[in-house]
Amino acid sequence: MVLFLLATRLPICKIVFPSTNHSLNTAIGIIQEGSAEKAAEALKNMLSSDAVVIRDSKEIKVPAQFLVPGDIVKLSLGDRVPADIRMCKVGQLACAEAALTGESVPIEKQVDAIVVEGNPMQTPLGDRCNMCFSATLVSQGSGTGIVVASGDMTEIGTINALVSQVEEKKSNVLEQIDRVSTWLAVFILITAFITFMVAWKLSGQSPIDALSTSLVCAVAMIPEGLEAIVTMTYAWAVSNMAKKNAIIRALPAVETLGSVTVICSDKTGTLTQNIMSVVAVVTAGKRFQNNVNAKERTPNNLIINETYMAERAAHAKFKRARAVIASGPTSSGKKGKRGSTFPFGVSQGFGSTEHGAGTGNPEDDPDYAQAAAPAAATAAEDGAFPTGESPTAAELRQILVGGVLCSKCVLGEGGSREGEIGNPTELSILRAAYFGNVNVADMKESSPIVAEVPFSSEYKFMATVHEPCLENDGADNMDGLVVHVKGAPDRMVAMCKYQAKDGKLDKASEEPIRREYWIEQIAVLSSHGLRVLALCRGKVPKGSIEDGQNLNADFIKEKGQWLTLVGLCAIMDPPRPECIRAVAEAHGAGVRIAMITGDHKDTALAIGGQLGLVDEEHSEAITGPEMDAMNDEELKIAVKKYNVFARASPQNKIRIVKALQSLGEICGMTGKFYQLLGFLLLIVSVAYFLTIS
C-alpha cells in the first residue's frame, strides 16, 4: 500500500491518514469488544471447579475437568453438578435446572429407569429425572451417581458442538458495504483507465506520467475515512445500548438489532421474574388475586376477585377434571414415566388413601355426581365474593398460617431472594404473607414447632405440630395442639372432612367439605399453568405429642378423613411487567416475538397469554417431541403458526431459527447465557446480547 501511494507522488499527509484510520478503528474495536468478552468470560464461573468422587473406596476432591465416565460422584446441597451424572442413590435430591431446561422450580430426582416410547434421546431434558446435568445446582437433598458424560460430551457441551457446525453470516450493513465496495472498485478502475487514455492520447503525456495521473485520480476517489466512520458510528450506538444494560459483543450486531423481524426469547428469568410467587388463593367462598409485583407491605396486595382464573382455560373446557390436572404442572407424573418438577404434585388421585378413604377416582366419589362448575357458581351466588375488597392482616394471617408455620424456609432480606433459604414453592407463600403485611418472624416465634412429619416424595406432604396461638389459630382452637399440613391437593382432599369457609378458623366457619368444588378449582388453576398447593389443619389433644417426638406419615394418614381444608395456593413464575410492555412495543413496530422454553406446555401457554403472545392466529403451543417428528418443510409451516414452543431442546432451537431464516426472517435471540450459545452464529448478524436485570 505504501509503495502504491509513493508511486502516486501524494503528500505525506495522504499516507498518514489511512494509518490513523486503521489505528482508531482497531482501538475502538478492541476496547468495545474486549469489555463484552470480559462480561462473557465472567459467566464461565458457572461451571463447577471441584467434585467429590469415590476412588479406591475413598472420598477425594478432584478438579471437575479431570472427571471421566465411570467416576462415582457424590452431590450435596449447594453443589454445582460437575458432569452429566446418572443417579444411583438419592435422598430428597432436587436440582435447579432453569439455565438448561427452562424449568422454574427445582426438578426432583429419582433412581428408577425412565420408560419412554420411541427414541429415548427425544425425551426432553426436564423429564430425565434420573439424571443430573453439568452446571446445574443442587437445591435440596443429596445423592450419588455415575458420570456418563464430561466436558464437551455433556448436554451443556453439545451446545458448543452445535455452534461449531454452523456458518458465520455477515450482517446486512456489512453485505451492503461489500456490494458498494465492489461497485466502487469497478467504477474507480474504469475511471482510472479512461484517465490514463485521455492523459496519454489526448494530453500527450508519456505512458509513465499518464499512469501516475490515473493512479492519483484513483486514490483520490477511495473513501479512506469510511471504515473509521462506520466503526465510530457502531461504537456510539453500542455505548447507547450499554446505558440500557445491553452488552454488544460484536460491533456490527448493533445494526442488525434494528433489522430484526422475529425475536426468539427464552422464558424463565428472561420474560419471567424467575421467582415463584403465589398469584391466587382460593378458599371455600372467596377467591383472592395477589399482586406479585407489589413493593409495599399491605393487605391490599390481595384483593377478592371472583373472575380471576375462575374458569378453565380454553383448551381444557371440555375435559374431565382428572385429565386436566394430570396434564398440567400440578401433576408429578407416573413413576418411571416423567420427571417431577413440582414436589407437591398430584400423583395418586383424589379421594384415595392407604387406609381406605376413597377410590382414587374423583368420578367414582358420590359427591362428584354434582356438577363441579355449578358448585363454584353456587359459592358466588351466596354473596361470598365481594369483588375488590381486601382481607385484613389478621384474616390473611389465618389463611396463610399453615403455609408459613409448616415450613423451615427462611425468607430473603426485605422479601427478596437475597439470603433466602429453602424450596422456591414454599418460599412463595412466605413472600405472599410478608407483602400482605403479616409479621412472618413473629408468627413463627409465637408458634414454635413441637414435632413434625418431614416431607417425602412418597406421600407428598409435610406436617408440623404447634402449641396454639390466639393470633394464628383463633380463640376456638386454644384447647389442643394445632397440626398444620401442606401438600399435594389430591392427598389433602382425600384426608379432609371439613373446609374452612372464607378461610376463617372459628367453629362457626367449619363446614363439611365439598369435594367436587375443590376438585374443579384445582382443575381450573392447573389449566392456567399454575402449580397448586393445599393448606390444611387439624387438632390433637394436648399431651398426645411430646416435644421433639419423631413422627412419620402414619400420624396423619392413619386418622383417615379428619383434617380441615383451609385453601389452595396457586403458584407460578410470573412475567416481568417490563416484558409485557416490551412485547406490546415490539408488536407495534412489526416485530414478532416467539417464546422458546423447556417448561411444560400449559405453563408456557399461560405465560404466553399474559405476555400477549397467544392470540387468535397463534392460539396453541407446540412441544419439542412434536417438532422432532417433523421434517424441515413441516417445521417451516409450524414456525409461522406458533409463537410458543415448549419442552424445547437446544437442537429444537437451532431448527426453529434455521426454519425462520429460510423464510427470509431476520432473527434475534435473548435469554440466559447457555441457551444463547446455540444461536450465537446462527443469528444473521452474529448478534449476541444479554439483558441484565
C-alpha positions in Angstrom: 0.0 0.0 0.0 2.9 2.4 0.8 4.7 1.7 -2.4 1.4 2.2 -4.3 1.0 5.6 -2.6 4.6 6.7 -3.2 4.2 5.9 -6.9 1.3 8.4 -7.0 3.6 11.2 -5.6 0.9 12.0 -2.9 1.8 14.3 0.0 2.9 12.7 3.3 -0.5 13.5 4.9 -2.2 11.2 2.5 -0.1 8.4 3.8 -0.6 9.1 7.5 -4.4 9.5 7.4 -5.1 5.8 6.5 -2.8 4.7 9.2 -4.7 6.9 11.7 -8.0 5.5 10.5 -6.8 1.9 11.0 -5.4 2.7 14.4 -8.6 4.4 15.5 -10.7 1.6 14.1 -8.6 -1.1 15.9 -8.5 0.8 19.2 -12.3 1.3 19.3 -12.9 -2.4 18.3 -10.5 -3.7 20.9 -11.9 -1.6 23.7 -15.6 -2.3 23.0 -15.4 -6.0 22.1 -12.9 -6.5 25.0 -15.5 -5.2 27.5 -18.1 -7.6 26.2 -15.6 -10.5 26.3 -14.9 -9.8 29.9 -18.6 -10.0 30.7 -18.9 -13.2 28.8 -15.8 -14.7 30.5 -17.3 -14.0 33.9 -20.2 -16.3 33.1 -17.8 -19.2 32.8 -17.7 -19.2 36.6 -21.0 -21.0 36.5 -19.1 -24.2 35.8 -18.1 -26.4 38.8 -14.4 -26.3 39.6 -14.3 -29.3 42.0 -16.0 -32.6 42.6 -16.2 -35.2 45.4 -15.5 -38.6 43.9 -15.1 -42.1 45.3 -11.9 -43.7 44.1 -10.3 -46.7 45.8 -13.1 -46.7 48.3 -12.1 -43.2 49.5 -13.8 -39.9 49.1 -11.5 -37.4 47.4 -11.9 -33.9 45.9 -10.6 -33.5 42.3 -10.9 -30.7 39.7 -14.0 -31.2 37.6 -12.1 -31.2 34.4 -10.4 -34.5 35.5 -13.7 -36.4 35.8 -14.2 -39.3 33.3 -17.1 -41.5 32.6 -17.5 -44.2 35.2 -16.4 -42.0 38.1 -18.7 -42.2 41.2 -19.6 -38.6 42.3 -21.3 -37.5 45.5 -23.6 -34.5 45.4 -24.9 -32.4 48.3 -26.9 -29.3 48.9 -25.3 -26.2 47.2 -23.0 -28.2 44.9 -22.8 -27.3 41.2 -23.0 -30.6 39.2 -19.6 -31.2 37.6 -20.7 -33.5 34.8 -23.7 -35.4 33.4 -24.5 -38.0 36.1 -26.8 -41.0 36.2 -28.1 -41.1 39.8 -27.8 -44.4 41.7 -28.8 -43.1 45.2 -30.9 -40.0 46.1 -32.0 -38.5 49.4 -34.7 -35.9 48.6 -32.4 -34.7 45.8 -33.6 -31.8 43.6 -31.7 -29.7 41.1 -32.3 -26.2 39.8 -32.0 -26.6 36.0 -33.5 -23.3 34.8 -30.4 -22.4 32.9 -30.5 -25.6 30.9 -34.2 -26.7 30.7 -36.2 -23.6 31.5 -37.9 -25.2 34.5 -39.0 -22.6 37.0 -38.6 -24.9 40.1 -36.0 -27.5 41.1 -36.5 -30.9 39.5 -36.9 -33.8 41.9 -34.6 -36.7 41.1 -35.1 -40.4 41.2 -33.1 -43.6 40.5 -35.8 -45.6 38.6 -35.3 -46.0 34.9 -37.4 -43.8 32.6 -39.7 -45.7 30.4 -40.3 -44.0 27.0 -41.8 -44.9 23.7 -39.8 -44.4 20.6 -36.4 -42.8 20.5 -35.2 -42.2 24.2 -32.9 -39.3 23.0 -36.0 -37.3 22.2 -37.1 -37.2 25.8 -37.0 -33.6 27.0 -34.1 -32.9 29.4 -36.6 -31.8 32.1 -38.2 -35.3 32.0 -34.9 -37.1 32.5 -35.4 -37.1 36.3 -32.8 -39.8 36.9 -30.1 -37.6 35.5 -28.2 -34.6 37.0 -26.7 -32.3 34.3 -23.5 -30.4 34.3 -23.6 -26.7 35.5 -26.9 -27.2 37.3 -27.3 -26.5 41.0 -28.3 -28.9 43.8 -31.0 -27.1 45.6 -32.0 -29.7 48.1 -31.0 -33.2 49.4 -28.0 -35.3 48.4 -27.2 -38.2 46.1 -24.6 -40.4 44.5 -24.3 -41.2 40.8 -22.1 -42.4 38.0 -20.6 -39.9 35.5 -21.9 -40.7 32.0 -20.5 -37.7 30.2 -18.0 -34.9 30.9 -16.6 -31.9 29.2 -17.8 -31.3 25.6 -19.9 -34.5 25.7 -22.3 -33.2 28.3 -25.7 -31.7 27.4 -24.1 -28.2 28.0 -21.1 -29.2 25.9 -23.3 -30.3 23.0 -24.4 -26.8 22.6 -20.8 -25.8 21.8 -20.7 -28.6 19.2 -23.8 -27.3 17.6 -22.2 -23.9 17.3 -19.2 -25.2 15.5 -21.3 -26.8 12.8 -22.9 -23.6 11.6 -21.6 -20.9 9.2 -20.9 -17.3 10.2 -23.0 -14.9 8.3 -22.5 -11.2 7.7 -24.9 -8.5 8.8 -27.0 -6.5 6.4 -24.7 -3.5 6.6 -21.6 -5.5 6.0 -23.2 -7.1 3.0 -24.2 -3.7 1.7 -20.7 -2.3 2.3 -19.3 -5.3 0.3 -21.7 -4.5 -2.6 -20.8 -0.8 -2.5 -17.1 -1.6 -2.4 -17.4 -3.9 -5.4 -19.3 -1.3 -7.5 -16.9 1.4 -6.3 -13.8 -0.6 -7.3 -15.3 -1.3 -10.7 -16.1 2.4 -11.1 -12.6 3.5 -10.0 -10.9 1.1 -12.3 -13.0 2.3 -15.3 -12.3 5.9 -14.4 -8.6 5.3 -13.9 -8.4 3.6 -17.3 -10.3 6.5 -19.0 -8.0 9.0 -17.2 -4.9 7.1 -18.4 -6.1 7.0 -22.0 -7.0 10.7 -22.0 -3.7 11.7 -20.4 -1.7 9.5 -22.9 -3.6 10.0 -26.1 -5.1 13.5 -25.8 -2.8 15.3 -23.4 0.4 13.9 -24.9 1.8 12.6 -21.6 4.3 9.8 -21.6 2.8 6.4 -20.5 4.6 6.7 -17.1 3.2 10.1 -16.4 -0.3 9.1 -17.7 -0.1 6.1 -15.3 0.8 8.4 -12.4 -2.1 10.7 -13.2 -4.6 7.9 -13.4 -3.3 6.5 -10.1 -3.7 9.9 -8.4 -7.3 10.1 -9.5 -8.0 6.5 -8.4 -6.6 7.0 -4.9 -8.4 10.3 -4.5 -11.7 8.5 -5.1 -11.1 5.9 -2.4 -13.3 6.8 0.7 -10.5 6.3 3.2 -12.5 7.5 6.2 -15.4 5.2 5.6 -14.1 2.4 7.8 -13.4 4.7 10.7 -16.8 6.4 10.3 -18.6 3.1 10.4 -16.7 1.9 13.4 -17.3 5.2 15.3 -21.0 5.0 14.5 -21.1 1.5 15.7 -19.3 2.4 18.9 -21.6 5.3 19.6 -24.7 3.0 19.1 -23.1 0.3 21.3 -22.5 2.9 24.1 -26.1 3.9 24.0 -27.1 0.2 24.2 -24.8 -0.2 27.2 -26.6 2.6 29.0 -29.7 0.5 28.6 -27.9 -2.5 30.2 -27.3 -4.4 27.0 -23.9 -5.8 26.1 -23.0 -5.9 22.4 -20.2 -8.4 21.8 -19.7 -7.8 18.0 -20.0 -4.2 16.9 -21.9 -4.9 13.6 -24.6 -6.6 15.7 -26.0 -3.3 16.8 -27.1 -2.5 13.2 -28.9 -5.8 12.9 -30.9 -5.2 16.0 -32.8 -2.6 14.0 -33.5 -5.0 11.2 -34.8 -7.9 13.3 -38.2 -9.2 12.3 -38.5 -12.1 14.8 -37.2 -12.2 18.4 -36.9 -15.7 19.8 -36.8 -15.4 23.6 -36.3 -17.8 26.5 -39.0 -17.8 29.2 -37.6 -18.4 32.7 -35.7 -15.5 34.0 -36.0 -13.5 30.8 -39.7 -13.0 30.2 -40.5 -14.1 33.7 -39.1 -13.0 37.0 -37.6 -16.4 37.9 -39.3 -16.1 41.3 -42.0 -18.5 42.2 -45.0 -16.4 43.5 -48.4 -17.0 44.8 -50.8 -15.4 42.2 -54.1 -16.6 43.7 -55.5 -18.1 46.9 -58.8 -20.0 46.8 -60.8 -20.7 49.9 -64.3 -22.1 50.4 -66.2 -18.9 49.5 -63.5 -16.5 48.4 -61.0 -16.1 45.6 -58.0 -13.8 46.2 -55.8 -12.3 43.5 -52.3 -11.5 44.7 -50.3 -8.5 43.3 -46.9 -10.3 42.7 -45.3 -7.0 41.7 -46.0 -5.3 44.9 -43.2 -3.3 46.6 -45.1 -2.2 49.6 -46.3 -4.3 52.5 -50.1 -4.0 52.8 -53.0 -6.4 52.9 -54.4 -4.6 49.8 -51.9 -6.6 47.7 -54.5 -9.3 47.9 -58.0 -8.5 46.6 -61.1 -10.6 46.3 -61.7 -11.2 42.6 -64.4 -13.7 41.7 -63.4 -13.7 38.0 -59.6 -14.1 38.3 -58.8 -17.5 36.7 -62.3 -18.7 37.8 -62.9 -20.7 34.6 -60.8 -23.3 32.8 -58.5 -22.3 30.0 -60.0 -22.8 26.5 -58.0 -25.9 25.8 -59.4 -27.6 29.0 -63.0 -26.7 29.0 -64.3 -30.0 27.7 -62.0 -32.4 29.5 -62.6 -34.2 32.7 -61.1 -32.6 35.8 -58.8 -35.5 36.4 -57.4 -35.3 32.9 -56.9 -31.6 33.1 -55.0 -31.9 36.4 -52.9 -34.9 35.1 -51.7 -33.0 32.1 -50.9 -29.7 34.0 -48.0 -28.6 36.0 -49.6 -29.7 39.3 -49.2 -33.3 38.2 -46.0 -35.1 39.1 -46.5 -37.8 36.5 -46.4 -41.5 36.9 -43.4 -43.2 38.4 -40.9 -44.1 35.8 -42.7 -42.1 33.1 -41.9 -38.5 33.7 -39.8 -36.3 35.9 -41.4 -34.3 38.7 -40.8 -30.5 38.6 -43.2 -29.9 41.5 -42.5 -31.7 44.8 -46.1 -31.4 45.9 -47.5 -32.7 42.6 -50.6 -34.8 42.1 -49.7 -38.4 41.6 -52.2 -40.6 43.4 -55.7 -39.4 42.5 -58.4 -37.7 44.5 -60.1 -39.5 47.3 -57.6 -42.3 47.9 -55.6 -43.0 51.0 -53.7 -46.1 52.2 -56.4 -46.5 54.9 -59.3 -47.0 52.6 -60.8 -43.5 52.3 -62.0 -43.1 48.7 -61.3 -44.9 45.5 -58.6 -42.8 43.8 -61.0 -41.7 41.1 -63.0 -38.5 41.7 -65.7 -39.6 39.3 -66.3 -42.6 41.5 -67.0 -40.4 44.5 -70.7 -40.0 45.2 -70.2 -36.3 45.8 -68.8 -35.9 42.3 -72.3 -36.6 40.9 -72.9 -32.9 41.3 -71.6 -30.7 38.5 -68.3 -29.1 39.6 -68.9 -25.8 37.7 -72.3 -25.2 39.3 -70.7 -25.8 42.7 -68.3 -22.9 42.1 -71.2 -20.8 40.8 -73.2 -21.5 44.0 -70.5 -20.0 46.1 -70.6 -16.8 44.1 -74.4 -16.7 44.3 -74.2 -16.9 48.1 -72.5 -13.5 48.1 -69.2 -14.8 49.3 -67.3 -12.9 46.6 -67.5 -9.1 47.3 -65.1 -8.3 44.5 -62.5 -5.6 45.1 -62.2 -5.9 48.9 -59.1 -7.0 50.7 -58.6 -9.1 53.8 -57.2 -7.5 57.0 -53.7 -8.5 58.0 -55.2 -10.7 60.8 -57.5 -12.5 58.3 -54.6 -13.1 55.9 -52.5 -14.4 58.7 -55.0 -17.1 59.5 -55.5 -18.0 55.8 -51.7 -18.5 55.2 -50.6 -19.6 58.7 -50.3 -23.2 57.6 -48.0 -22.4 54.7 -45.8 -20.2 56.9 -45.6 -22.4 60.0 -45.4 -25.7 58.1 -42.0 -24.7 56.6 -38.4 -24.4 57.6 -37.6 -21.9 54.8 -36.0 -18.5 55.5 -37.3 -15.5 53.6 -34.7 -13.2 52.0 -34.0 -9.7 53.2 -36.9 -7.4 52.6 -38.9 -10.3 51.0 -36.3 -10.5 48.2 -34.3 -13.6 47.0 -31.1 -12.3 48.7 -30.3 -14.6 51.5 -33.4 -16.8 51.2 -33.1 -20.5 52.1 -35.5 -23.2 51.1 -37.7 -24.5 48.3 -39.0 -21.8 45.9 -42.5 -23.1 46.1 -42.7 -22.9 49.9 -40.9 -19.5 49.9 -43.6 -18.1 47.6 -46.2 -18.5 50.5 -43.9 -16.8 53.0 -43.4 -14.0 50.4 -47.1 -13.5 49.9 -47.7 -13.3 53.7 -44.8 -10.9 54.1 -46.0 -8.4 51.4 -49.5 -8.8 52.9 -48.1 -7.1 56.0 -48.0 -10.2 58.1 -45.1 -10.4 60.5 -43.7 -13.8 59.4 -41.0 -13.8 62.1 -43.4 -13.1 64.9 -45.8 -15.8 63.5 -43.1 -18.4 63.7 -41.8 -17.3 67.2 -45.3 -17.3 68.7 -46.0 -20.9 67.5 -42.7 -22.9 67.7 -42.7 -26.4 66.2 -43.4 -29.2 68.8 -42.9 -32.1 66.4 -43.0 -32.6 62.6 -43.6 -35.1 59.8 -40.8 -34.3 57.2 -41.7 -34.0 53.6 -41.2 -37.1 51.4 -41.9 -37.6 47.7 -43.5 -40.9 48.7 -46.5 -39.3 50.5 -46.3 -35.7 49.0 -46.9 -33.7 52.2 -45.3 -32.4 55.3 -46.8 -31.6 58.7 -45.9 -29.7 61.8 -47.4 -29.7 65.3 -47.6 -26.4 67.3 -48.8 -25.0 70.5 -51.9 -22.9 69.8 -51.6 -19.1 69.5 -54.5 -16.7 69.6 -53.3 -14.6 66.7 -52.5 -17.6 64.5 -55.3 -20.0 65.4 -58.2 -18.1 66.8 -60.0 -18.5 70.2 -61.8 -21.7 69.2 -58.5 -23.7 68.8 -56.7 -23.0 72.1 -57.7 -26.3 73.8 -55.4 -28.6 71.9 -52.2 -28.9 69.7 -52.6 -27.5 66.2 -51.5 -29.6 63.3 -50.6 -27.8 60.0 -50.4 -29.9 56.9 -49.2 -28.7 53.5 -49.1 -30.9 50.4 -50.3 -32.3 47.1 -54.0 -31.4 46.7 -55.1 -34.9 45.8 -53.6 -36.3 49.1 -55.1 -33.4 51.1 -58.6 -33.5 49.7 -58.7 -37.2 50.4 -57.8 -36.7 54.1 -60.1 -33.7 54.8 -63.5 -33.9 56.4 -64.2 -30.2 56.7 -63.5 -27.0 55.0 -62.9 -23.5 56.5 -65.5 -21.1 55.0 -63.7 -18.0 53.6 -60.5 -19.3 55.2 -61.7 -18.5 58.7 -60.6 -20.7 61.6 -63.5 -20.3 64.1 -66.0 -23.1 64.8 -68.9 -21.3 63.0 -66.9 -21.3 59.7 -66.2 -25.0 59.8 -68.5 -26.9 57.4 -68.5 -30.3 55.6 -66.1 -30.4 52.7 -67.5 -30.1 49.2 -65.0 -32.3 47.4 -66.4 -31.6 43.9 -65.8 -27.9 44.4 -62.2 -28.3 45.3 -61.5 -30.8 42.5 -62.9 -28.3 40.0 -60.9 -25.4 41.5 -57.7 -27.5 41.2 -58.5 -28.3 37.6 -59.2 -24.6 36.8 -56.0 -23.4 38.3 -54.0 -26.3 36.7 -55.4 -25.4 33.2 -53.9 -22.0 33.5 -50.4 -23.5 34.1 -50.4 -22.9 37.9 -48.9 -25.2 40.4 -51.4 -25.9 43.2 -50.6 -26.5 46.9 -53.2 -27.3 49.5 -53.1 -25.9 53.1 -54.9 -28.0 55.8 -55.1 -28.0 59.6 -56.2 -30.3 62.4 -56.2 -30.6 66.1 -55.0 -33.2 68.5 -55.3 -33.3 72.4 -52.6 -31.6 74.4 -50.1 -34.1 75.8 -50.6 -36.6 73.0 -47.4 -35.4 71.3 -44.1 -34.9 73.1 -41.8 -32.0 72.3 -39.3 -33.2 69.6 -41.1 -36.5 69.1 -40.2 -38.3 65.8 -43.4 -38.6 63.7 -44.0 -40.4 60.4 -46.6 -40.1 57.8 -48.9 -42.6 59.6 -49.5 -39.9 62.2 -51.5 -38.0 59.5 -52.8 -40.9 57.3 -54.0 -43.4 59.9 -56.7 -41.0 61.2 -58.5 -41.2 57.8 -60.6 -38.1 56.9 -60.1 -35.7 59.8 -58.4 -32.5 58.5 -59.9 -29.1 57.6 -59.0 -27.7 54.2 -58.3 -24.0 54.5 -57.4 -23.1 51.0 -55.4 -23.6 47.8 -52.3 -21.6 46.8 -51.8 -21.2 43.1 -48.2 -20.6 42.3 -46.2 -19.6 39.2 -43.2 -17.7 37.9 -45.0 -14.5 36.8 -44.0 -12.5 33.8 -41.9 -9.3 34.2 -44.1 -6.2 33.9 -41.5 -4.5 31.7 -41.6 -7.5 29.3 -45.3 -7.1 28.9 -44.7 -3.5 27.8 -41.8 -4.5 25.6 -43.8 -7.2 23.8 -46.5 -4.7 23.0 -44.0 -2.2 21.7 -42.3 -4.8 19.6 -45.7 -5.8 18.1 -46.3 -2.1 17.4 -43.0 -2.0 15.5 -44.0 -5.0 13.4 -41.6 -7.4 15.2 -42.9 -10.8 16.1 -42.0 -12.4 19.5 -41.6 -16.2 19.8 -41.1 -17.8 23.2 -38.9 -20.9 23.3 -38.8 -22.7 26.7 -38.1 -26.1 28.2 -41.1 -25.7 30.6 -44.4 -27.6 30.3 -46.9 -26.7 27.6 -49.7 -25.4 29.8 -47.3 -23.2 31.8 -45.8 -21.8 28.6 -49.3 -21.1 27.2 -50.3 -19.4 30.4 -47.3 -17.1 30.4 -47.6 -16.5 26.7 -51.2 -15.4 27.2 -50.2 -12.9 29.9 -47.4 -11.5 27.7 -49.7 -11.1 24.7 -48.0 -13.8 22.6 -51.1 -16.0 22.3 -53.9 -14.7 20.1 -56.4 -16.0 17.6 -53.7 -16.5 14.9 -51.2 -18.2 17.4 -53.6 -19.8 19.9 -51.7 -23.0 20.7 -48.2 -24.2 21.6 -46.0 -26.9 20.1 -43.6 -29.2 22.0 -40.1 -30.4 21.3 -41.1 -34.0 20.7 -43.7 -32.8 18.2 -41.1 -30.8 16.4 -38.7 -33.8 16.4 -41.3 -35.7 14.4 -41.5 -33.0 11.7 -39.3 -32.7 8.6 -37.9 -29.3 7.6 -40.9 -28.4 5.4 -43.4 -29.2 8.1 -41.3 -27.2 10.6 -41.4 -24.1 8.3 -45.2 -24.2 8.5 -45.1 -24.7 12.3 -42.8 -21.7 13.0 -45.3 -19.5 11.2 -48.3 -21.0 13.1 -46.9 -21.0 16.7 -45.5 -18.3 19.0 -45.0 -20.6 21.9 -42.5 -23.5 21.8 -42.5 -25.8 24.9 -40.2 -28.6 26.1 -37.7 -27.4 23.5 -34.1 -28.8 23.4 -31.1 -26.9 22.0 -31.4 -28.9 18.8 -35.0 -27.7 18.5 -34.0 -24.1 18.9 -31.4 -24.3 16.1 -34.0 -25.9 13.8 -36.5 -23.1 14.7 -34.0 -20.4 13.8 -33.0 -22.1 10.6 -36.6 -22.5 9.6 -37.3 -18.8 10.2 -34.2 -17.8 8.3 -35.2 -20.0 5.3 -38.4 -18.0 5.2 -36.5 -14.7 4.9 -36.8 -13.7 8.6 -34.0 -11.9 10.5 -33.8 -13.5 13.9 -32.6 -12.2 17.2 -32.3 -14.3 20.4 -32.4 -13.2 24.0 -32.1 -15.4 27.1 -29.7 -17.0 29.5 -26.1 -17.5 28.5 -26.1 -21.2 27.9 -29.3 -21.0 25.9 -27.8 -18.3 23.7 -24.8 -20.3 22.7 -26.7 -22.4 20.3 -27.8 -19.3 18.4 -24.6 -17.4 18.5 -23.5 -18.0 14.9 -27.0 -18.6 13.5 -28.3 -15.2 14.0 -28.0 -13.2 10.8 -25.7 -10.5 12.2 -23.9 -12.7 14.7 -26.0 -10.6 17.2 -25.2 -11.5 20.7 -26.6 -9.5 23.6 -27.5 -10.2 27.2 -30.2 -8.2 29.0 -29.1 -7.7 32.6 -31.9 -7.4 35.2 
